[in-house]
Amino acid sequence: MLMYAADRRMVKPGETVVFTAWIINETGRRLTGVQLIPGSLTNEALEVLQFLPLSRRDVQPIGRLGRFETAYRSFSYLVTARDQVHSGELLSSMRVTGRSRFREFHDQQDALIAVRDRG
């Protein structure tokens, strides 16, 4: 199971928002080949945005997760004035994949954040 959320519901231009993805192995079986795959990060104008350089944008290999074990990864984004145009929302998606001895697992979640003006 994947849980994906931002560290706040509302941000202003100039602030940094941190998105965190928690991968939870609820299967009771060991999972292998677990990968966290960042999807889109866009604003209301549908501009493709980039996480900060210290946050990797590509696939995050987790590897193995034991029974009921969890792992997490965080990604940061610096909000700009352009993100406040068109009602000002940021949307980020994240996907996780993995497999047990008998089947493959996939999950995807989105995080939505409102961007307000500096005032």
C-alpha positions as CSV (number, residue, x, y, z in Angstrom):
1,M,0.0,0.0,0.0
2,L,1.2,3.5,-0.8
3,M,0.3,6.6,1.2
4,Y,1.4,9.9,-0.3
5,A,1.0,13.4,1.2
6,A,2.4,16.9,1.4
7,D,3.7,18.4,4.7
8,R,1.0,21.1,4.5
9,R,-2.3,21.8,2.7
10,M,-1.5,25.3,1.6
11,V,1.7,27.1,0.6
12,K,2.8,30.5,-0.6
13,P,5.3,31.3,-3.4
14,G,8.8,31.1,-1.9
15,E,8.0,28.3,0.5
16,T,9.2,24.7,0.1
17,V,6.7,21.9,0.2
18,V,7.8,18.4,1.1
19,F,6.0,15.4,-0.4
20,T,6.5,12.1,1.4
21,A,5.6,8.6,0.1
22,W,5.2,5.8,2.6
23,I,5.3,2.2,1.3
24,I,3.6,-0.2,3.6
25,N,3.8,-4.0,3.1
26,E,0.4,-5.1,4.3
27,T,0.6,-8.5,2.6
28,G,2.1,-10.6,5.3
29,R,4.6,-11.8,2.7
30,R,8.1,-10.5,1.8
31,L,8.0,-8.2,-1.2
32,T,10.9,-7.9,-3.6
33,G,11.7,-5.5,-6.5
34,V,9.9,-2.7,-4.7
35,Q,10.2,0.6,-6.6
36,L,8.8,4.1,-5.9
37,I,8.1,5.8,-9.2
38,P,7.4,9.6,-9.2
39,G,4.7,10.6,-11.6
40,S,3.7,14.1,-12.6
41,L,4.3,17.2,-10.7
42,T,2.2,20.1,-12.2
43,N,0.6,23.4,-11.4
44,E,-2.9,24.6,-12.5
45,A,-1.4,25.7,-15.8
46,L,-0.3,22.1,-16.4
47,E,3.4,23.2,-16.5
48,V,5.7,20.3,-15.8
49,L,7.6,21.1,-12.6
50,Q,10.8,19.6,-11.1
51,F,11.5,18.5,-7.5
52,L,14.5,20.2,-5.9
53,P,17.9,18.8,-7.0
54,L,18.5,17.2,-3.6
55,S,15.3,15.1,-4.3
56,R,15.7,12.5,-7.0
57,R,13.0,12.6,-9.6
58,D,13.6,9.2,-11.1
59,V,12.7,5.7,-9.9
60,Q,13.6,5.1,-6.2
61,P,14.6,1.5,-5.7
62,I,13.4,0.3,-2.3
63,G,14.4,-3.3,-2.9
64,R,12.9,-5.7,-0.3
65,L,10.2,-5.1,2.3
66,G,9.7,-7.8,4.9
67,R,6.3,-8.7,6.2
68,F,4.5,-5.6,7.5
69,E,7.6,-3.5,7.0
70,T,7.5,0.1,5.8
71,A,9.8,2.5,4.0
72,Y,9.5,6.1,2.9
73,R,11.1,8.7,0.6
74,S,10.6,12.5,0.5
75,F,10.7,14.9,-2.4
76,S,10.8,18.7,-2.1
77,Y,9.5,21.5,-4.4
78,L,10.1,25.3,-4.1
79,V,6.8,27.0,-4.9
80,T,7.0,29.9,-7.4
81,A,4.8,32.9,-8.2
82,R,3.7,31.1,-11.4
83,D,2.2,28.3,-9.4
84,Q,-0.3,30.7,-7.9
85,V,-1.9,31.6,-11.2
86,H,-5.1,29.8,-12.3
87,S,-6.5,29.2,-8.7
88,G,-3.1,28.0,-7.6
89,E,-2.9,24.3,-7.0
90,L,0.0,21.8,-7.2
91,L,-0.7,18.2,-8.0
92,S,1.9,15.4,-7.6
93,S,1.4,11.7,-8.3
94,M,3.4,8.8,-7.0
95,R,3.4,5.0,-7.9
96,V,4.8,2.0,-6.2
97,T,5.4,-1.5,-7.7
98,G,6.7,-4.7,-6.1
99,R,6.1,-8.5,-6.2
100,S,5.7,-11.4,-3.9
101,R,6.3,-15.0,-4.7
102,F,2.9,-15.3,-6.3
103,R,1.8,-11.9,-7.6
104,E,2.7,-8.3,-8.5
105,F,1.5,-5.3,-6.6
106,H,0.9,-1.8,-7.8
107,D,-0.5,1.3,-6.1
108,Q,-0.8,5.0,-7.0
109,Q,-1.7,8.1,-5.0
110,D,-1.9,11.8,-5.6
111,A,-1.2,14.8,-3.4
112,L,-3.0,18.1,-4.0
113,I,-1.9,21.4,-2.4
114,A,-3.5,24.9,-2.6
115,V,-1.1,27.8,-3.4
116,R,-2.2,31.2,-2.0
117,D,-0.8,34.6,-2.7
118,R,1.9,36.1,-0.5
119,G,-0.6,38.3,1.4
